[in-house]
Amino acid sequence: MRSNEAMKWEETLKGIFDGIDRELEAEYGSRWPLHPSRPKNGTTSNPEADGLFNVGAAFSAGFGSKFGPGYVVEIRLSTMQRVPETVRAEIKQKVFQTLEKKLPTAFPGKALQVSDENGIIRIHGDLSLDD
């Protein structure tokens, strides 16, 4: 069972990703058709479950990473059409920059960093649960 502090931390992080999802949907959501099994944007109670984007992070113990423990950011597009690599890179850069901007506000006093390691966005640094 996870502690209340851990659940609060991850809820705050999810709030950031839900905001990023909304921003990406507004900018790119109509550019490609949704996968046939994917509901339209805004039709479920969770932005991860609908629309073109699913943006989130999974905890990683950091084995093999020079940054150690942290969160690995995932950006998924739910379409069967090919999305050009240049657009994927643009989307990734927007996610990276938004995380750099929003993490300090969401987690004041925490020294969190956003880095690109081998093409993967990682959130790392002070992951402690105390204030």
C-alpha positions as CSV (number, residue, x, y, z in Angstrom):
1,M,0.0,0.0,0.0
2,R,1.3,3.4,-0.9
3,S,1.4,6.3,1.6
4,N,-0.9,9.3,1.4
5,E,2.2,11.4,0.6
6,A,3.1,9.2,-2.4
7,M,-0.5,9.2,-3.7
8,K,-0.6,13.0,-3.4
9,W,2.7,13.4,-5.2
10,E,1.5,11.2,-8.1
11,E,-1.8,13.0,-8.2
12,T,0.0,16.3,-8.6
13,L,2.2,14.9,-11.4
14,K,-0.9,13.4,-13.1
15,G,-2.5,16.9,-13.0
16,I,0.5,18.3,-14.9
17,F,0.2,15.6,-17.5
18,D,-3.6,16.1,-17.8
19,G,-2.9,19.7,-18.6
20,I,-0.2,18.9,-21.1
21,D,-2.7,16.4,-22.7
22,R,-5.3,19.2,-23.0
23,E,-2.8,21.6,-24.6
24,L,-1.7,19.0,-27.1
25,E,-5.3,18.0,-28.0
26,A,-6.1,21.7,-28.6
27,E,-3.1,22.1,-30.9
28,Y,-2.8,18.8,-32.7
29,G,-5.9,16.8,-31.9
30,S,-7.7,17.3,-35.2
31,R,-4.7,16.7,-37.4
32,W,-5.0,12.9,-37.5
33,P,-7.9,10.5,-37.2
34,L,-8.3,8.7,-33.9
35,H,-7.6,4.9,-33.7
36,P,-11.0,3.3,-34.3
37,S,-11.1,1.9,-30.7
38,R,-10.3,5.3,-29.1
39,P,-13.1,7.5,-27.8
40,K,-13.2,11.2,-28.8
41,N,-11.4,13.8,-26.7
42,G,-13.3,14.7,-23.6
43,T,-15.8,11.8,-23.7
44,T,-14.3,10.0,-20.7
45,S,-13.5,11.2,-17.2
46,N,-9.8,10.6,-17.7
47,P,-7.7,12.4,-20.5
48,E,-5.5,9.3,-20.7
49,A,-8.4,7.3,-22.0
50,D,-9.7,9.5,-24.8
51,G,-8.5,11.7,-27.6
52,L,-5.3,11.6,-29.7
53,F,-2.9,11.8,-26.8
54,N,-2.0,9.9,-23.7
55,V,0.8,11.6,-21.9
56,G,2.1,10.3,-18.6
57,A,5.0,9.0,-16.7
58,A,6.0,5.7,-15.0
59,F,8.4,5.4,-12.1
60,S,11.8,3.9,-12.9
61,A,14.3,2.7,-10.3
62,G,16.9,4.2,-12.7
63,F,19.0,1.1,-13.2
64,G,21.3,1.9,-16.1
65,S,20.4,5.6,-16.1
66,K,23.0,8.2,-15.2
67,F,20.2,10.1,-13.5
68,G,19.1,7.4,-11.1
69,P,15.5,7.0,-9.9
70,G,12.8,9.1,-11.5
71,Y,9.9,9.1,-13.9
72,V,10.1,8.1,-17.6
73,V,7.7,10.2,-19.7
74,E,5.6,8.5,-22.3
75,I,3.9,10.3,-25.1
76,R,1.4,8.1,-27.1
77,L,-0.6,9.1,-30.1
78,S,-3.7,7.0,-30.8
79,T,-3.9,7.0,-34.5
80,M,-3.3,4.5,-37.3
81,Q,-1.8,7.2,-39.5
82,R,1.9,7.9,-39.7
83,V,2.8,11.0,-37.7
84,P,6.0,12.6,-39.2
85,E,9.1,12.3,-37.1
86,T,9.5,16.1,-37.2
87,V,6.1,16.6,-35.6
88,R,6.8,13.9,-33.0
89,A,10.0,15.8,-32.1
90,E,8.1,19.0,-31.9
91,I,5.5,17.5,-29.6
92,K,8.2,15.9,-27.4
93,Q,9.9,19.3,-27.2
94,K,6.7,21.0,-26.1
95,V,6.2,18.3,-23.4
96,F,9.8,18.8,-22.2
97,Q,9.5,22.6,-22.0
98,T,6.1,22.4,-20.3
99,L,7.5,20.1,-17.7
100,E,10.4,22.4,-17.0
101,K,8.0,25.2,-16.5
102,K,5.3,23.5,-14.4
103,L,7.3,21.2,-12.1
104,P,8.8,24.0,-10.0
105,T,5.3,25.4,-9.4
106,A,3.7,22.1,-8.7
107,F,6.5,20.9,-6.4
108,P,7.9,24.1,-4.7
109,G,11.2,23.6,-3.0
110,K,12.0,20.3,-4.8
111,A,15.0,20.2,-7.0
112,L,13.5,18.3,-9.9
113,Q,15.1,18.2,-13.3
114,V,13.8,17.2,-16.8
115,S,16.4,15.6,-19.0
116,D,16.6,13.7,-22.3
117,E,18.5,10.5,-21.9
118,N,18.9,8.4,-25.1
119,G,15.7,9.9,-26.6
120,I,13.6,9.5,-23.4
121,I,12.4,12.3,-21.3
122,R,13.1,11.7,-17.6
123,I,12.1,13.5,-14.5
124,H,14.6,13.1,-11.7
125,G,16.1,14.8,-8.7
126,D,14.5,15.3,-5.3
127,L,11.7,12.8,-5.2
128,S,11.3,12.9,-1.5
129,L,7.8,13.0,-0.1
130,D,8.4,15.4,2.7
131,D,7.6,19.1,2.3
